[in-house]
Amino acid sequence: MSKSNLQKLRQVQMKLAYKVILLKGKISQSISLKLGTYHAIKLFRTPFKFKTPKREYPMISKSLKETLMIQELQKEIMVYHYGNSDKKVLLIHGWAGRGTQLFKIADLLLENGYSVISFDAPAHGNSTGTQTMMNEFVICIKVLSEKYGPFKFGIGHSLGGMALLNAINRGVSFQKAICIGSGNSIFDIMKDFVAKLEMKPIIAQMMKEHYDRQFGVDLETFSSYQVAKNIEIPTLIIHDTEDKDVPVQCAYDIHQHLKNGELMITNKLGHRKVLGDAQVLEKIINFMHA
């Protein structure tokens, strides 16, 4: 089968899978809102695993790979050690991403005398498990900082940006932080998730109440704009106007609450192309060296 036909087949398979998910959601909420909420929560915690593209192979092959047990979670994660410099940078991918997804940033860092540590978060890439949440990203950041730090800089994409801000708020030390395409309000994320499932809006409220009980605190306190109020280090927020996954307004809201923030808004790059844009890469290095 040709590459184009294989891609078309995968697209058809994904569309069918999505239709099945929508159907299950509608059936479950019609039986009871509680059952519908359970269905939504399960999906909310389960990331899709995508095939690693060939463009990430060089970073994979050149990295020292290590499986690390995160005792607090009782889950193993894959860690990538890229470069040998004492000047270390931690990269954190987003939801349904991989530790090598930020490879262009990683290559840029190596060229400028840094070494990189990245990881596949629980239930992502080559790490174990099928379900996870942002708090597990944060725990991984803390463990990696204790084991391999100190890190000079932390760079997070999407959910990885939210996790980075939360980790700093919990005492993980970085000289500077960079968040790219980061989400903001956790409740807004839930509402958007439920809307995409074509389920009743009340399901999002019930999801939040479930997690509020589970964590014993209002889940919104972990939102980026909330934790940003407590962050003192220089923090660069990068976001694209045509990001279809995370609205650009999130960047403005986060930046507004930072004590020492800088904002870069790009155009026509979306949620992922922004990770490899030349102007973005230049901005990252200039910010780190300022």
C-alpha angles and dihedrals in degrees: 000000000000121000093249093050090048090053091050090050091052091049090052091048092050092049091051091048090050092051090051090051091051092049093050090050094052093046094048095050091046089058093048139329089236091057090045090052091050090052092049093047092052091052092044090059096044118083123200114243113222126198112263109252119233092245088072095052096090092058091046093050094045095046126092102235123209134177110223126191113222099209097197090057099031087225131122121228132193113240124198120207108197117182133356106248122127087226099088132193126190118216121199121193126210136246112313089006134117138232091254096048092097091054096134090055089046092052090049091052092051090051088055096051102267132120123221135220117190134161146198104247118228111294090014132104111330095345122109128256136050101234135048145147138213093268088065090054088053093050090051091051090052094049093046091049091052093046103039106013166125092105118196093207140014122208121188133180124209108319086007088064091053090047091050092053091048092048091052089048088055093053106271106146126232129154091221138359133213123197120190121193090345122179120233124192114042092205091051088052090052092048091050091047092052091047091054089052087053090233129141116284090235088070090069091053091049090049091054092048089051092054093042088059093043095053096031092232140077103279090216089072087075092056116119096244090053099050090040088072090068098045116103103172120095107275127190118206116199123185139157125231091225097049103140094186100050121023115241089233087076090068093053092048094049093045091050091061099044118103093210106019136150125196132210118182117191132189135229096001101103125198100315111022087064087072092069104031113129095225091048091050091049091050091051093053094044090050092049092050097043 
